[in-house]
């Protein structure tokens, strides 16, 4: 799975939980909360959807790793790779 | 202690047969029921009253997703009522606005959804939503309204079973009389069709309506009635002290002249006609009226065998000698909208002050002789010379009774 794939997965989740947001021009290196109307409850939704849709756990201590699309890709890439390796 | 006169200055509603008062009233006078069949979890096909208002008229998609159906219904009704009231909402002191929303129950829908959700994950509670608590706190529907409308005055939901719609109006009147608020939203909401448990419990109680034509399933007073049609819906009024409404030049739609609530203290489910009659008399006493001054009485009757008869017994006892009181029923069109019922059914009759028409009770093919009460309006509307006062009954489980007396405004 590529970094672009992972960023698409995260964007698709955000599209579900923040359906009023325009996601056509999200900068990958800028904090998501600085460019979208997202609050802490929304990030809990992102964590829940990663769990539900992909079986990925994000412990509370790692929540800051989901700050931007780039940091999401950095953090989630090895997790998705581990999942693929285990399949 | 002086008692302010309290008036209704705005109405916002959604029923299965109308999303505005005009549409709703037109369908009542034209005998249009829109009860339909829906599929519900574990139950299969059931009859239900379903509302088709557009929640996105007043909410963002995200707010609809995070919130509850009861919240959306409340937000729609509150915005419509405020618009209808003509108040300068932008410059209204929001800290002096109170929100009082009656609910029969709240939290069943959201809890059932979460349990079903985790059942898809082998009941692993890691999949239980963090939205569950704000969705299920009892004040949810009222609280969502305050968030949507930036209201910083008091809000709460009033749990009063199926008397809750009236109870919301009564609470609003009381808070205005106490000067706790200057402007109030009062009434009730129901999201109950989204919980299978309500249907299942009525079915277990042998009190869930069944008919080959869903629009004929809710048939109070008819010999073939066999139970309740559960519906969603909502109705909120804007209420003000008379002097405040007059000072801003508001159009006054009606005056809440009297009310009463009491308790049967006898049974969890079965009604008590003696206490219902006491409640009706107490409302009349507060309004300083007698039955002969009431032109329209909206019955609570839910289309159950025993409940309809017992309410008719109570009405006969109180209104039996009144030749001027015409009696109707709104659940025959929209089913039982639970926490919204009292407020919504009152709204269906309010236009009578202007058009002098009494909408009929529909679906009575053969009147139960035990329900042959006074001037029951069946099948066709009746036009009166004048409508000055409407009496609105709403009763609920655990023996909670409520009656409202609403009058045509006369200065």
Interface residues (C-beta under 8 A of the other chain):
Chain A: X17 X18 X19 X20 X37 X41 X44 X45 X48 X51 X52
Chain B: X60 X61 X62 X65 X66 X121 X126 X127 X129 X130 X131
